[in-house]
Amino acid sequence: MLPFLLFFVIILWGMSWMNWLNWLNWRQVIWRSPMILLVCFIFVITLMGCASMPSVSSLESNPRTFSALWVEFLDEYHIPKDDFEETEVGGLSAISYDPRHDVYYAQTDDRSLKAPARFYRLKIDLDESGAIPQIDNVRIESATTLIRTEGKPFSKGRIDPEGIAFSPRNTVFISSEGNRTHKQKPLPFVKEFSLDGQELGELRIPDRFLYGSPTEGVQVNAGFEALAIAAPSLAPEDPFRLFVAPEYSLIQDAADNNITKPIRFLHYVINPIGDPVLIAEHLYPLEPTPNGALGNGLVELAALPQEGELLSLERTYGLWGFGVKLFQLSLGNATDTTKIESLAGNPASITPIKKTLLLDLKTLGIGLDNLEGMTLGRKFADGSQSLILISDDNFRDDQVNQVLLFRLSNSAANATSK
């Protein structure tokens, strides 16, 4: 209270000293008056001082704080648009690292239109001989067709694969957006496949994500796209966590008056015995669509070593190209939204997932393609963590299969909390 009283005393003194000031013309006078500038300066310093001293109660109410990571851009690489094993390489919408074999699995979002639905195994060679690590080469080692439990590949339009995550069971989990416009209306799913492509199992998806009616479920081309696994070890007998979320709000959650677009973020535990268990659902606050963009969405997740912390990738697109932002997430204190039927209207009782903006990729000064895939890669020789991003070229000649290399380190530099 004392700083604000002091501020008003200074204001009154200044006004009495400058009773000649023409307030109707203040926009021109204020910058010419040293007294007014002094008053404004003292006011700003006072507010900064108040903001820098949070109360003990406010600190105790948010015990799960985290240190924002620092992201360093290192290199860019384009995968050639060549055919591989009679398949067209493109549409690479997800990537996941297999530390056991030091390889990556990249999911193409081909809906079995150009070739049967498949994923690729990649080898990414890094050159660390210089001061800044570089991508020396990206090689495709194999293409694996996804085989349904019936023993056949997915037929045309029955799958829209968007996410892939390597698991400690030496398998991959793959998410599909579904297709509510298809005559057979294939549903969105998350299925487990062996590394040779055989379907092994499926997660139970809550009914609210399915399109039982025109007024509920995932929106067209905005189903499950972001997928990540958090595993404490590579031991196949240990349980691990799986996170998945649609690209955009469910129909019943969408509302024009939402400040941010609410996305339902699912949290499963995968046990060695028994079915996967959905243990929580949280609100992920998607950024508003910026002016000039035709759309935006949550396109990828990557789990960090710290429990309950992840990275997220949001992508926008429009007439002026693509925009991509990287965030750090903390699930601590986030409200479980499982029993909330609709997230429309910004329910005040909900605490969303905490987001921290780490990097706006537009600041890198390079052309951005349709970046949709992200994974923590192998560590560099100095022990620091690599981060790999990959783009979906939509099988278009005017787009590229872009791979970006970053380094992650523990620093709060240039991070903006949200």
C-alpha positions in Angstrom: 0.0 0.0 0.0 2.8 2.4 0.9 4.3 2.5 -2.6 1.0 3.4 -4.2 0.4 6.2 -1.6 3.9 7.5 -2.5 3.0 7.4 -6.1 -0.2 9.5 -5.7 1.7 12.0 -3.5 4.2 12.5 -6.3 1.4 12.8 -8.9 -0.3 15.6 -6.9 2.9 17.4 -6.4 3.7 17.2 -10.0 0.3 18.5 -11.0 0.6 21.5 -8.7 4.0 22.2 -10.0 2.8 22.1 -13.6 -0.6 23.7 -13.4 0.1 25.2 -16.7 0.1 21.8 -18.5 -2.5 21.6 -21.2 -4.1 18.2 -20.6 -6.0 18.2 -23.8 -2.7 18.1 -25.6 -1.0 15.6 -23.3 0.3 13.3 -26.1 2.6 16.0 -27.3 3.6 17.5 -23.9 4.3 14.3 -21.9 7.5 13.4 -23.8 8.7 17.0 -23.5 8.2 17.2 -19.7 11.0 15.9 -17.5 8.7 16.0 -14.5 6.1 13.7 -16.1 8.8 11.3 -17.3 10.2 11.2 -13.8 6.7 10.4 -12.4 6.2 7.6 -14.9 9.6 6.1 -14.2 9.0 6.0 -10.5 5.6 4.4 -11.0 7.1 1.6 -13.3 9.9 0.9 -10.8 7.3 0.7 -8.0 5.2 -1.8 -9.8 8.3 -3.9 -10.7 9.3 -3.9 -7.1 5.9 -5.1 -6.0 5.8 -7.8 -8.7 9.2 -9.1 -7.7 8.1 -10.0 -4.1 5.5 -12.7 -4.3 3.8 -13.6 -1.0 4.7 -16.8 0.8 1.1 -18.1 0.3 1.4 -17.6 -3.5 4.6 -19.6 -3.7 3.2 -22.4 -1.6 0.1 -22.6 -3.8 2.2 -23.6 -6.8 4.8 -26.1 -5.5 5.4 -27.8 -8.9 7.5 -25.2 -10.7 10.1 -26.2 -13.3 13.2 -24.6 -14.9 12.5 -23.6 -18.5 14.8 -25.3 -21.0 17.0 -23.4 -23.5 16.8 -24.4 -27.1 19.7 -23.9 -29.5 19.1 -24.3 -33.3 22.0 -26.2 -34.9 21.2 -27.4 -38.5 18.7 -28.1 -41.2 18.5 -31.0 -43.7 16.2 -32.0 -46.5 15.4 -35.7 -47.1 15.4 -36.3 -50.9 12.0 -37.0 -52.5 13.0 -40.4 -53.7 11.0 -43.6 -53.8 12.0 -46.3 -51.4 10.9 -50.0 -51.8 8.2 -48.9 -54.2 6.8 -46.3 -51.9 6.8 -42.5 -52.2 8.7 -41.0 -49.3 6.7 -38.1 -47.9 4.0 -37.0 -45.5 6.4 -37.5 -42.6 4.1 -36.4 -39.8 5.8 -38.0 -36.8 9.2 -39.3 -35.6 10.3 -41.3 -32.6 13.8 -42.3 -31.4 14.8 -45.9 -30.6 17.8 -45.7 -28.2 18.4 -49.4 -28.3 19.4 -49.4 -31.9 20.1 -45.6 -32.4 17.5 -45.4 -35.1 14.3 -43.3 -35.7 10.8 -44.4 -36.7 9.0 -41.9 -39.0 5.3 -42.1 -39.6 3.9 -41.1 -43.0 0.3 -39.9 -43.0 -0.5 -41.6 -46.3 -4.0 -43.0 -45.9 -3.1 -46.1 -47.9 -3.7 -44.0 -51.0 -0.2 -44.0 -52.6 0.9 -47.3 -50.9 -0.3 -49.3 -47.9 -0.1 -47.3 -44.6 3.5 -47.6 -43.3 6.3 -46.2 -41.2 10.0 -45.8 -42.1 13.1 -46.6 -40.1 15.7 -43.8 -40.4 19.3 -43.5 -39.5 20.4 -39.9 -38.8 24.1 -39.4 -38.9 25.5 -36.4 -37.0 28.8 -34.7 -37.6 30.3 -33.4 -34.3 33.8 -32.6 -35.6 33.1 -28.9 -35.6 32.1 -26.4 -33.0 28.4 -26.9 -33.9 26.9 -30.4 -34.5 25.5 -30.8 -38.0 23.3 -33.4 -39.7 25.6 -35.3 -42.0 23.0 -37.6 -43.6 19.5 -39.1 -43.2 19.2 -42.6 -44.6 16.0 -44.6 -44.9 16.8 -48.2 -43.9 13.4 -49.9 -44.2 9.6 -49.4 -44.8 7.2 -51.3 -42.7 3.6 -51.9 -43.7 0.9 -51.8 -40.9 -0.9 -55.1 -40.8 -4.4 -55.3 -39.0 -5.3 -58.1 -36.7 -7.1 -59.7 -39.7 -3.7 -60.1 -41.3 -4.2 -57.5 -44.1 -3.0 -53.9 -44.6 -5.4 -51.0 -44.0 -7.5 -50.4 -47.0 -7.8 -46.9 -48.6 -9.1 -44.2 -46.4 -9.6 -46.5 -43.3 -6.6 -45.0 -41.5 -5.1 -41.5 -41.2 -1.9 -42.2 -39.2 -0.3 -39.1 -37.6 1.6 -40.0 -34.5 4.2 -42.6 -33.6 6.0 -43.4 -30.3 8.6 -46.1 -29.6 7.9 -48.1 -26.4 10.1 -50.1 -24.0 8.3 -53.2 -25.2 10.3 -52.8 -28.5 7.0 -51.8 -30.2 5.5 -48.6 -31.5 2.2 -47.0 -30.7 0.5 -45.2 -33.6 -2.3 -42.7 -33.5 -4.9 -42.2 -36.3 -7.1 -39.1 -36.7 -10.0 -41.2 -38.0 -12.1 -40.0 -40.9 -15.7 -38.9 -40.1 -16.3 -37.9 -43.8 -15.5 -41.4 -45.1 -18.6 -43.6 -45.9 -17.4 -46.2 -43.4 -16.5 -43.5 -40.8 -13.3 -45.1 -39.4 -12.8 -44.0 -35.8 -9.7 -42.3 -34.3 -7.5 -44.7 -32.5 -4.2 -45.4 -30.7 -2.9 -48.9 -31.6 0.3 -50.8 -30.7 2.3 -52.5 -33.5 5.3 -54.7 -33.5 8.4 -53.4 -35.3 7.5 -55.6 -38.2 4.1 -53.9 -38.5 1.7 -56.4 -36.8 -1.1 -55.0 -34.8 -0.9 -56.1 -31.2 -3.5 -54.1 -29.3 -5.5 -50.9 -28.9 -6.2 -48.3 -26.3 -9.8 -47.7 -25.2 -10.8 -44.2 -26.3 -13.5 -42.3 -24.3 -16.8 -42.0 -26.2 -16.6 -38.2 -26.2 -13.8 -38.4 -28.8 -15.8 -40.6 -31.1 -18.5 -39.2 -33.5 -21.7 -40.8 -32.3 -23.5 -37.7 -33.3 -22.8 -34.6 -35.5 -22.4 -32.5 -32.4 -19.6 -34.4 -30.6 -16.2 -35.9 -31.2 -13.0 -34.9 -33.0 -13.4 -32.5 -35.8 -12.6 -33.3 -39.5 -8.8 -33.8 -40.0 -8.2 -32.7 -36.4 -8.1 -36.0 -34.5 -5.3 -37.7 -32.6 -2.0 -36.3 -33.9 0.2 -35.5 -30.8 1.6 -38.7 -29.2 4.4 -39.3 -26.7 5.6 -42.0 -24.3 7.4 -41.4 -21.0 9.3 -44.4 -19.8 11.5 -44.5 -16.7 13.6 -47.3 -18.2 13.8 -49.5 -21.3 12.9 -52.6 -19.3 9.9 -54.2 -21.0 8.5 -55.3 -17.6 8.3 -51.8 -16.3 5.1 -49.7 -16.6 5.2 -46.5 -18.7 3.0 -43.6 -19.5 1.4 -42.6 -22.8 0.1 -39.1 -23.7 -2.1 -38.4 -26.7 -4.3 -35.4 -27.7 -6.2 -34.3 -30.8 -5.0 -31.5 -33.0 -7.9 -29.2 -32.1 -10.9 -28.9 -29.8 -13.7 -31.5 -29.8 -16.9 -30.2 -31.4 -18.7 -30.0 -28.1 -15.8 -28.1 -26.5 -15.4 -25.5 -29.3 -16.9 -22.0 -28.7 -16.2 -18.6 -30.2 -15.8 -17.0 -26.8 -13.1 -19.4 -25.7 -10.0 -17.3 -24.9 -7.8 -20.2 -26.0 -8.9 -23.3 -27.8 -9.3 -26.1 -25.2 -7.9 -29.5 -26.2 -8.5 -32.7 -24.1 -5.1 -34.2 -23.3 -5.3 -38.0 -22.4 -2.9 -39.6 -19.9 -2.6 -43.5 -19.9 -0.5 -45.9 -17.9 0.6 -49.0 -19.8 1.3 -52.0 -17.6 3.0 -55.3 -18.5 -0.1 -57.2 -17.4 -3.7 -56.1 -18.2 -5.2 -53.4 -20.4 -3.9 -49.8 -20.6 -5.6 -47.6 -18.0 -6.7 -44.0 -18.7 -5.8 -42.3 -15.4 -6.5 -38.6 -16.2 -7.6 -36.1 -18.8 -6.4 -32.4 -18.7 -7.1 -29.2 -20.6 -4.4 -28.2 -23.0 -4.8 -24.5 -23.9 -4.1 -24.2 -27.6 -3.0 -20.7 -28.7 -5.6 -18.6 -30.5 -5.4 -18.7 -34.3 -3.3 -15.7 -35.3 -4.5 -13.1 -37.8 -3.8 -14.2 -41.4 -3.6 -17.9 -40.5 -6.2 -20.4 -41.9 -5.7 -22.8 -39.0 -3.6 -24.0 -36.1 -3.3 -27.0 -34.0 -1.3 -29.2 -31.5 0.7 -31.5 -33.7 3.2 -33.2 -31.5 4.4 -34.1 -28.0 7.7 -35.3 -26.6 8.2 -36.5 -23.0 11.0 -35.0 -21.0 13.0 -37.0 -18.4 11.4 -35.1 -15.5 8.1 -36.7 -14.4 5.1 -34.8 -15.6 7.0 -32.5 -18.0 6.8 -32.6 -21.8 7.4 -30.5 -24.9 4.6 -29.6 -27.3 4.6 -28.4 -30.9 2.0 -26.0 -32.2 1.7 -25.4 -36.0 -0.1 -22.7 -37.9 -0.6 -22.4 -41.7 -2.0 -19.8 -44.1 -1.3 -17.8 -47.1 2.0 -16.6 -45.7 3.3 -20.0 -45.0 3.8 -22.0 -41.8 4.4 -20.9 -38.2 5.7 -23.2 -35.5 6.1 -22.7 -31.7 7.8 -25.0 -29.2 6.4 -25.1 -25.6 7.4 -26.8 -22.4 4.6 -28.3 -20.4 4.0 -29.2 -16.7 1.1 -31.4 -15.7 1.4 -30.5 -12.0 -1.8 -29.0 -10.5 -3.7 -29.4 -13.8 -7.4 -30.2 -13.3 -8.7 -33.6 -14.2 -11.4 -32.8 -16.8 -12.7 -36.4 -17.1 -16.1 -35.6 -15.7 -16.6 -32.3 -17.4 -18.9 -32.7 -20.3 -18.0 -29.5 -22.2 -15.0 -27.1 -22.0 -16.8 -24.4 -23.9 -17.1 -21.0 -22.3 -13.8 -21.0 -20.3 -14.9 -22.8 -17.2 -13.3 -20.8 -14.3 -12.9 -23.9 -12.1 -10.4 -25.6 -14.5 -6.6 -25.2 -14.1 -5.1 -26.0 -17.5 -1.7 -27.6 -18.2 1.0 -25.0 -17.6 2.8 -23.9 -20.8 6.0 -22.1 -21.2 7.0 -20.7 -24.7 10.5 -21.9 -25.4 11.0 -20.9 -29.1 9.1 -19.3 -31.9 10.7 -20.9 -34.9 9.9 -17.9 -37.1 12.8 -16.2 -35.3 15.3 -18.7 -36.7 15.5 -16.9 -40.0 15.0 -20.0 -42.1 12.1 -21.1 -44.3 9.7 -23.4 -42.3 7.8 -26.2 -43.8 4.9 -28.1 -42.3 6.7 -29.3 -39.2 4.6 -31.9 -37.4 7.0 -34.5 -35.9 9.3 -34.1 -32.9 11.4 -36.4 -30.7 14.3 -36.3 -28.2 17.2 -37.9 -30.1 20.5 -39.4 -29.0 22.7 -37.3 -26.8 25.6 -35.4 -28.2 29.2 -36.3 -27.3 29.2 -33.6 -24.6 26.2 -35.3 -22.9 23.7 -32.6 -23.9 20.3 -33.6 -25.4 19.4 -33.4 -29.1 15.9 -32.6 -30.3 14.8 -33.5 -33.8 11.9 -32.0 -35.8 10.5 -33.3 -39.1 8.1 -31.9 -41.6 5.1 -33.4 -43.5 5.5 -32.2 -47.1 1.9 -33.3 -47.9 3.4 -35.1 -50.9 3.6 -31.7 -52.7 6.4 -30.8 -55.1 6.6 -27.2 -53.6 7.2 -28.5 -50.1 10.2 -30.4 -48.6 10.9 -33.2 -46.1 12.6 -30.9 -43.6 14.6 -32.1 -40.6 15.8 -29.6 -38.0 18.4 -30.3 -35.3 18.4 -28.6 -31.9 20.2 -28.8 -28.6 18.3 -28.7 -25.3 19.9 -27.4 -22.1 18.7 -26.4 -18.6 18.4 -22.6 -18.7 15.6 -20.2 -18.2 17.0 -17.8 -20.9 14.4 -16.2 -23.2 11.5 -18.3 -21.9 8.0 -16.7 -21.5 5.6 -18.3 -19.1 1.9 -18.6 -20.0 
